[in-house]
């Protein structure tokens, strides 16, 4: 077993590494607005959500909060259903009842989280999440609804493994826009074209993150994010910082999902 930063690499019987990735040492939260889905077509929303949840998982985001700033309840149900389906290991997806919201789930990119095994065979060091005794293979387990680590691929045995020890994707919640301010606290980062260059403030960002984590807010397409966050700052004791993660951008506008990927790429380098 080898240690590389915040990742453990176990070796399976073929000598290939099995990834076990830890949650971040402090929370890295993201706030997004449902209005980024500028079209409500089911296929379009499914594909766009797939990209977003994949980006959040790549950068080990702790929690994602969706702000329902457009008041469409059918969209909130769709986002909830897509998240529920995406986060499950492949062998548990069939337990979900197929409904209209899941019509295009075949277009979702696999998250390939550590708890999403790719083979239907036991591999030492692999983590599996079980539901009603279903771990995706025949294995001796001390529990039915829990996370286990495979410790013996020959005898097919697993031991209970604390779910909070490994990264299992972001948690998700959807809130009304009037609940945004009460949900924010501490160090808040807002992506803004008028903000500072984060690479010139990296020591400050890293220090504040180490004090208690941070929340990254990617504003809605209609803008006004600065006014929204300033209103929150007046109500709460927030440490709000504005950063331009795409200085001298070469296009007129940067889409929310693009801003999310770019911002998390930069923050990942800084806070690691």
Order of alpha helices (4+ residues) and beta strands (2+ residues): beta-beta-beta-beta-alpha-beta-alpha-alpha-beta-beta-beta-beta-alpha-beta-alpha-beta-alpha-beta-alpha
